[in-house]
Amino acid sequence: MTVEYLHPCIDQQGNTNEKENKQKLVTLFEFSGEKIKRIRHYF
């Protein structure tokens, strides 16, 4: 199963602008039977 989502980024001053500053992330779940075998995050 693959999940794609947007995550707000934080600049070097610690500020975040959720409307303009988003990073697309992908998380991949690998299963063995009904259990999660591995989770991988891609930036």
PDB file of N, CA, C and O in Angstrom:
ATOM      1  N   MET A   1       0.849  -1.164   0.000  1.00  0.00           N
ATOM      2  CA  MET A   1       0.000   0.000   0.000  1.00  0.00           C
ATOM      3  C   MET A   1       0.898   1.232   0.000  1.00  0.00           C
ATOM      4  O   MET A   1       1.903   1.273   0.711  1.00  0.00           O
ATOM      5  N   THR A   2       0.541   2.225  -0.788  1.00  0.00           N
ATOM      6  CA  THR A   2       1.278   3.481  -0.872  1.00  0.00           C
ATOM      7  C   THR A   2       0.362   4.626  -0.464  1.00  0.00           C
ATOM      8  O   THR A   2      -0.804   4.675  -0.855  1.00  0.00           O
ATOM      9  N   VAL A   3       0.911   5.554   0.334  1.00  0.00           N
ATOM     10  CA  VAL A   3       0.160   6.726   0.776  1.00  0.00           C
ATOM     11  C   VAL A   3       0.935   7.967   0.363  1.00  0.00           C
ATOM     12  O   VAL A   3       2.118   8.085   0.685  1.00  0.00           O
ATOM     13  N   GLU A   4       0.297   8.894  -0.343  1.00  0.00           N
ATOM     14  CA  GLU A   4       0.900  10.182  -0.709  1.00  0.00           C
ATOM     15  C   GLU A   4       0.210  11.279   0.075  1.00  0.00           C
ATOM     16  O   GLU A   4      -1.012  11.276   0.220  1.00  0.00           O
ATOM     17  N   TYR A   5       1.008  12.235   0.590  1.00  0.00           N
ATOM     18  CA  TYR A   5       0.418  13.332   1.344  1.00  0.00           C
ATOM     19  C   TYR A   5       1.325  14.542   1.297  1.00  0.00           C
ATOM     20  O   TYR A   5       2.506  14.436   0.964  1.00  0.00           O
ATOM     21  N   LEU A   6       0.765  15.695   1.635  1.00  0.00           N
ATOM     22  CA  LEU A   6       1.518  16.942   1.688  1.00  0.00           C
ATOM     23  C   LEU A   6       1.803  17.278   3.140  1.00  0.00           C
ATOM     24  O   LEU A   6       0.926  17.173   3.997  1.00  0.00           O
ATOM     25  N   HIS A   7       3.027  17.681   3.409  1.00  0.00           N
ATOM     26  CA  HIS A   7       3.437  18.031   4.763  1.00  0.00           C
ATOM     27  C   HIS A   7       3.992  19.445   4.754  1.00  0.00           C
ATOM     28  O   HIS A   7       4.835  19.763   3.916  1.00  0.00           O
ATOM     29  N   PRO A   8       3.543  20.303   5.662  1.00  0.00           N
ATOM     30  CA  PRO A   8       4.075  21.677   5.686  1.00  0.00           C
ATOM     31  C   PRO A   8       5.551  21.682   6.068  1.00  0.00           C
ATOM     32  O   PRO A   8       5.955  20.991   7.003  1.00  0.00           O
ATOM     33  N   CYS A   9       6.344  22.449   5.354  1.00  0.00           N
ATOM     34  CA  CYS A   9       7.778  22.564   5.617  1.00  0.00           C
ATOM     35  C   CYS A   9       8.037  23.717   6.577  1.00  0.00           C
ATOM     36  O   CYS A   9       7.264  24.673   6.641  1.00  0.00           O
ATOM     37  N   ILE A  10       9.117  23.618   7.311  1.00  0.00           N
ATOM     38  CA  ILE A  10       9.526  24.673   8.238  1.00  0.00           C
ATOM     39  C   ILE A  10      10.809  25.291   7.702  1.00  0.00           C
ATOM     40  O   ILE A  10      11.757  24.574   7.383  1.00  0.00           O
ATOM     41  N   ASP A  11      10.847  26.626   7.601  1.00  0.00           N
ATOM     42  CA  ASP A  11      12.048  27.287   7.097  1.00  0.00           C
ATOM     43  C   ASP A  11      13.114  27.380   8.200  1.00  0.00           C
ATOM     44  O   ASP A  11      12.880  26.955   9.332  1.00  0.00           O
ATOM     45  N   GLN A  12      14.271  27.931   7.864  1.00  0.00           N
ATOM     46  CA  GLN A  12      15.395  27.980   8.802  1.00  0.00           C
ATOM     47  C   GLN A  12      15.109  28.843  10.024  1.00  0.00           C
ATOM     48  O   GLN A  12      15.772  28.684  11.049  1.00  0.00           O
ATOM     49  N   GLN A  13      14.146  29.746   9.944  1.00  0.00           N
ATOM     50  CA  GLN A  13      13.788  30.587  11.078  1.00  0.00           C
ATOM     51  C   GLN A  13      12.716  29.918  11.956  1.00  0.00           C
ATOM     52  O   GLN A  13      12.315  30.477  12.977  1.00  0.00           O
ATOM     53  N   GLY A  14      12.259  28.735  11.563  1.00  0.00           N
ATOM     54  CA  GLY A  14      11.251  28.014  12.335  1.00  0.00           C
ATOM     55  C   GLY A  14       9.829  28.374  11.971  1.00  0.00           C
ATOM     56  O   GLY A  14       8.898  27.991  12.679  1.00  0.00           O
ATOM     57  N   ASN A  15       9.637  29.110  10.869  1.00  0.00           N
ATOM     58  CA  ASN A  15       8.308  29.507  10.433  1.00  0.00           C
ATOM     59  C   ASN A  15       7.765  28.513   9.409  1.00  0.00           C
ATOM     60  O   ASN A  15       8.523  27.867   8.686  1.00  0.00           O
ATOM     61  N   THR A  16       6.458  28.406   9.365  1.00  0.00           N
ATOM     62  CA  THR A  16       5.826  27.561   8.353  1.00  0.00           C
ATOM     63  C   THR A  16       4.687  28.330   7.691  1.00  0.00           C
ATOM     64  O   THR A  16       3.916  29.021   8.356  1.00  0.00           O
ATOM     65  N   ASN A  17       4.598  28.197   6.383  1.00  0.00           N
ATOM     66  CA  ASN A  17       3.504  28.795   5.630  1.00  0.00           C
ATOM     67  C   ASN A  17       2.794  27.630   4.942  1.00  0.00           C
ATOM     68  O   ASN A  17       3.230  27.159   3.892  1.00  0.00           O
ATOM     69  N   GLU A  18       1.711  27.178   5.538  1.00  0.00           N
ATOM     70  CA  GLU A  18       1.043  25.961   5.065  1.00  0.00           C
ATOM     71  C   GLU A  18       0.479  26.077   3.661  1.00  0.00           C
ATOM     72  O   GLU A  18       0.352  25.067   2.969  1.00  0.00           O
ATOM     73  N   LYS A  19       0.137  27.290   3.220  1.00  0.00           N
ATOM     74  CA  LYS A  19      -0.444  27.445   1.882  1.00  0.00           C
ATOM     75  C   LYS A  19       0.606  27.367   0.786  1.00  0.00           C
ATOM     76  O   LYS A  19       0.327  26.840  -0.291  1.00  0.00           O
ATOM     77  N   GLU A  20       1.812  27.881   1.034  1.00  0.00           N
ATOM     78  CA  GLU A  20       2.828  27.965  -0.014  1.00  0.00           C
ATOM     79  C   GLU A  20       3.977  26.979   0.156  1.00  0.00           C
ATOM     80  O   GLU A  20       4.667  26.679  -0.819  1.00  0.00           O
ATOM     81  N   ASN A  21       4.199  26.476   1.338  1.00  0.00           N
ATOM     82  CA  ASN A  21       5.420  25.737   1.636  1.00  0.00           C
ATOM     83  C   ASN A  21       5.098  24.302   2.033  1.00  0.00           C
ATOM     84  O   ASN A  21       5.198  23.942   3.206  1.00  0.00           O
ATOM     85  N   LYS A  22       4.714  23.485   1.060  1.00  0.00           N
ATOM     86  CA  LYS A  22       4.392  22.090   1.357  1.00  0.00           C
ATOM     87  C   LYS A  22       5.332  21.168   0.609  1.00  0.00           C
ATOM     88  O   LYS A  22       5.760  21.460  -0.508  1.00  0.00           O
ATOM     89  N   GLN A  23       5.646  20.050   1.242  1.00  0.00           N
ATOM     90  CA  GLN A  23       6.510  19.046   0.644  1.00  0.00           C
ATOM     91  C   GLN A  23       5.683  17.783   0.417  1.00  0.00           C
ATOM     92  O   GLN A  23       4.971  17.329   1.312  1.00  0.00           O
ATOM     93  N   LYS A  24       5.783  17.221  -0.786  1.00  0.00           N
ATOM     94  CA  LYS A  24       5.065  15.987  -1.102  1.00  0.00           C
ATOM     95  C   LYS A  24       5.867  14.806  -0.559  1.00  0.00           C
ATOM     96  O   LYS A  24       7.051  14.665  -0.865  1.00  0.00           O
ATOM     97  N   LEU A  25       5.229  13.964   0.239  1.00  0.00           N
ATOM     98  CA  LEU A  25       5.867  12.794   0.823  1.00  0.00           C
ATOM     99  C   LEU A  25       5.106  11.548   0.398  1.00  0.00           C
ATOM    100  O   LEU A  25       3.906  11.592   0.127  1.00  0.00           O
ATOM    101  N   VAL A  26       5.829  10.440   0.347  1.00  0.00           N
ATOM    102  CA  VAL A  26       5.224   9.157   0.014  1.00  0.00           C
ATOM    103  C   VAL A  26       5.674   8.153   1.068  1.00  0.00           C
ATOM    104  O   VAL A  26       6.857   8.080   1.399  1.00  0.00           O
ATOM    105  N   THR A  27       4.728   7.381   1.594  1.00  0.00           N
ATOM    106  CA  THR A  27       5.049   6.315   2.535  1.00  0.00           C
ATOM    107  C   THR A  27       4.591   5.000   1.923  1.00  0.00           C
ATOM    108  O   THR A  27       3.454   4.875   1.468  1.00  0.00           O
ATOM    109  N   LEU A  28       5.484   4.026   1.917  1.00  0.00           N
ATOM    110  CA  LEU A  28       5.214   2.708   1.350  1.00  0.00           C
ATOM    111  C   LEU A  28       5.132   1.695   2.490  1.00  0.00           C
ATOM    112  O   LEU A  28       6.056   1.581   3.295  1.00  0.00           O
ATOM    113  N   PHE A  29       4.020   0.961   2.553  1.00  0.00           N
ATOM    114  CA  PHE A  29       3.838  -0.083   3.550  1.00  0.00           C
ATOM    115  C   PHE A  29       3.957  -1.429   2.849  1.00  0.00           C
ATOM    116  O   PHE A  29       3.278  -1.672   1.851  1.00  0.00           O
ATOM    117  N   GLU A  30       4.821  -2.311   3.367  1.00  0.00           N
ATOM    118  CA  GLU A  30       4.934  -3.674   2.848  1.00  0.00           C
ATOM    119  C   GLU A  30       4.345  -4.613   3.892  1.00  0.00           C
ATOM    120  O   GLU A  30       4.613  -4.480   5.086  1.00  0.00           O
ATOM    121  N   PHE A  31       3.538  -5.565   3.426  1.00  0.00           N
ATOM    122  CA  PHE A  31       2.841  -6.473   4.332  1.00  0.00           C
ATOM    123  C   PHE A  31       3.336  -7.902   4.169  1.00  0.00           C
ATOM    124  O   PHE A  31       3.754  -8.318   3.088  1.00  0.00           O
ATOM    125  N   SER A  32       3.278  -8.635   5.263  1.00  0.00           N
ATOM    126  CA  SER A  32       3.502 -10.074   5.271  1.00  0.00           C
ATOM    127  C   SER A  32       2.256 -10.680   5.895  1.00  0.00           C
ATOM    128  O   SER A  32       2.087 -10.655   7.114  1.00  0.00           O
ATOM    129  N   GLY A  33       1.398 -11.218   5.068  1.00  0.00           N
ATOM    130  CA  GLY A  33       0.088 -11.659   5.559  1.00  0.00           C
ATOM    131  C   GLY A  33      -0.735 -10.433   5.908  1.00  0.00           C
ATOM    132  O   GLY A  33      -0.935  -9.554   5.070  1.00  0.00           O
ATOM    133  N   GLU A  34      -1.211 -10.371   7.142  1.00  0.00           N
ATOM    134  CA  GLU A  34      -1.989  -9.219   7.587  1.00  0.00           C
ATOM    135  C   GLU A  34      -1.163  -8.269   8.448  1.00  0.00           C
ATOM    136  O   GLU A  34      -1.706  -7.300   8.979  1.00  0.00           O
ATOM    137  N   LYS A  35       0.133  -8.524   8.598  1.00  0.00           N
ATOM    138  CA  LYS A  35       0.993  -7.683   9.442  1.00  0.00           C
ATOM    139  C   LYS A  35       1.900  -6.807   8.587  1.00  0.00           C
ATOM    140  O   LYS A  35       2.315  -7.201   7.497  1.00  0.00           O
ATOM    141  N   ILE A  36       2.200  -5.620   9.093  1.00  0.00           N
ATOM    142  CA  ILE A  36       3.122  -4.726   8.399  1.00  0.00           C
ATOM    143  C   ILE A  36       4.535  -5.264   8.557  1.00  0.00           C
ATOM    144  O   ILE A  36       4.999  -5.498   9.673  1.00  0.00           O
ATOM    145  N   LYS A  37       5.210  -5.457   7.440  1.00  0.00           N
ATOM    146  CA  LYS A  37       6.573  -5.995   7.448  1.00  0.00           C
ATOM    147  C   LYS A  37       7.590  -4.855   7.412  1.00  0.00           C
ATOM    148  O   LYS A  37       8.624  -4.924   8.076  1.00  0.00           O
ATOM    149  N   ARG A  38       7.297  -3.798   6.631  1.00  0.00           N
ATOM    150  CA  ARG A  38       8.262  -2.708   6.459  1.00  0.00           C
ATOM    151  C   ARG A  38       7.512  -1.426   6.114  1.00  0.00           C
ATOM    152  O   ARG A  38       6.507  -1.448   5.405  1.00  0.00           O
ATOM    153  N   ILE A  39       8.022  -0.306   6.632  1.00  0.00           N
ATOM    154  CA  ILE A  39       7.504   1.023   6.299  1.00  0.00           C
ATOM    155  C   ILE A  39       8.668   1.836   5.768  1.00  0.00           C
ATOM    156  O   ILE A  39       9.706   1.943   6.421  1.00  0.00           O
ATOM    157  N   ARG A  40       8.497   2.412   4.580  1.00  0.00           N
ATOM    158  CA  ARG A  40       9.533   3.260   3.972  1.00  0.00           C
ATOM    159  C   ARG A  40       8.948   4.636   3.671  1.00  0.00           C
ATOM    160  O   ARG A  40       7.850   4.757   3.127  1.00  0.00           O
ATOM    161  N   HIS A  41       9.701   5.666   4.037  1.00  0.00           N
ATOM    162  CA  HIS A  41       9.292   7.043   3.771  1.00  0.00           C
ATOM    163  C   HIS A  41      10.173   7.605   2.668  1.00  0.00           C
ATOM    164  O   HIS A  41      11.396   7.469   2.715  1.00  0.00           O
ATOM    165  N   TYR A  42       9.559   8.234   1.680  1.00  0.00           N
ATOM    166  CA  TYR A  42      10.282   8.857   0.579  1.00  0.00           C
ATOM    167  C   TYR A  42       9.969  10.344   0.570  1.00  0.00           C
ATOM    168  O   TYR A  42       8.806  10.745   0.623  1.00  0.00           O
ATOM    169  N   PHE A  43      11.026  11.163   0.501  1.00  0.00           N
ATOM    170  CA  PHE A  43      10.897  12.617   0.537  1.00  0.00           C
ATOM    171  C   PHE A  43      11.144  13.205  -0.832  1.00  0.00           C
ATOM    172  O   PHE A  43      11.079  14.422  -1.002  1.00  0.00           O
TER     173      PHE A  43
END
